């Protein structure tokens, strides 16, 4: 017969509260046991947290050592089981990561939410097409149907830790992206958006599908460099490989379009081990070096047959801008070794030329960069030229102390002007270009705004180099102006007129690739996509820096550490 479980006798009496109420000493003993057990539990929890912290540090150290090994000999490094479980987007941060204040975290989350809204709108109304038209809620193939917005967004999604969105985009690239199109593509736009976007996604994630696709599209672009001078044609048919220039340039190539492929094509040679991509762009750079004048300033039209400059405007705005940017960044991409010092030398020569174009307004002493045709200066500056403050800040560290201070001061002065491009309009969004008249400071010329990133790009660079929080405040004000004037229920649009606020019907792909990414980084720790490890192409796609040494640089294979989104740890900005 089974024994009954009495609550007043046997071992079950210890579960009866009355047993202790009648025996105070035993009640006290029970309390002591409870306290000891509680402390033991929390001590165990502390040990678990300490273990997890040490594990994270260990993984960080393994990651750092693997990056060092990769940069030394270019050989792939075997992945460990620990890495496959613990690598997250946090590993885009260097080990000297610093915390950011609560206000910056809050603002960063707002930017991240804006990216979600822009991306989800694209997914809903324009999936797989080049760009979204938010007002009419449909997609448009502005770049031949290459999925420009999707590819431009890959690294932004990854950096922000938007895991599901990134994987969905990755699957489209793997299963649906097709470059075999009878389409006359811009070599420049396709390089900076598509090749750059795919390479960046590869460097961040280690997923080889991105490298394979980058190689495919680059192979289709290569015939553009088959000219007698090596200066490339600017358009090419992706299916048939026929290259040419636009009729409106009278057959000339455009300076920025022809000199803004070095980062992407050198990186592609490094990662594939095939030197042909690097050879093409470096051959054209040799020609640019031959014709570079003593002031380092080239006009915007270059004859691809003779390799000589045609009489045309000199500008740091449209059609000139990124040529100068890539001189500096190709030097940084090669880790500033002697092998790439000629890029730095050409850039410094061009910066001396830039100084001759600098003027200041009255009465507010806004610093601006003129344009030049022949010997005539024009008091006009594009918003596109607002990348210059960031470029100067980035390049200032390569000078001696006195010159470095001069260049950084100029960067800060120009940034003030660019910010006032925004502040001077009723919508607080900048127009496309500005004119400077005596006694009038600045006035908007072409009054549209198409969600451009150049000013916030420079604010991000200056904040990192100076630590001055006013650049974050300026960036936040610009972001709020975008939210107020450009946000719609189905995405973001530009403005036809920054004075009236009249909206257009296009969400440019670079808004997701550049504007929102730079704003996000402006409110993130500087160690996230550190300037010591990454260099941004002109479409804001970060590319890993790989040290170049003479005689071996074409054969380096970077083989980045695979960094899948982890299941154990949080993501950047979460």
Buried (B, 14 or more C-beta within 10 A) or exposed (E): EEEEEEEEEEEEEEEBEEBBEEEEEEEEEBEEEEEEEEEEEEEEEEEEEEEEEEBBEEBBEBBBEBBEBBBEEBEBBEBEEEBEBBBBBBBBBBEEBEEBEEEBEEBBBBBBEBBBBBBEBBBEBBBBBBBBBBBEBEBBBBBBBBBBBBBBBBBBBBBBBBBEBBBBBBEBBEEEBEBEBEBBBBBBBBBBBBBBBBBBBBBBBBBEBBBBBBBBBBBBBBBBBEBEBBBBBBBBBBBEBEBBBBEEBEBBBBBBBBBBBBBBBBBBBBBBEBBBBBBBBBBBBEBBBEBBEEBBBBBBBBBBEBBEBBEBBBBBBBBBBBBBBBBBBBBBBBBBEEBBEBBBBBBBBBBEBBEEBEEEBEEEEBBBBBBBEEEEBBBBBBBBBBBBBBBBBBBBEBBEEEEBEBBBEBBBBBBBBBBBBBBBBEBBBBBBBBBBEEEEBBEBEBBBBBBBBBBBBBBBBBBBBBEBEBBBBBBBEBBEBBBEBBBBEBBBBBBBBBBEBEBBBBBBBBBBBBBBBBBBBBBBBBBBBBBEBBBBBBBBBBBBBBBBEEEEBBBBBBBBBBBBBBEEBEBBBE
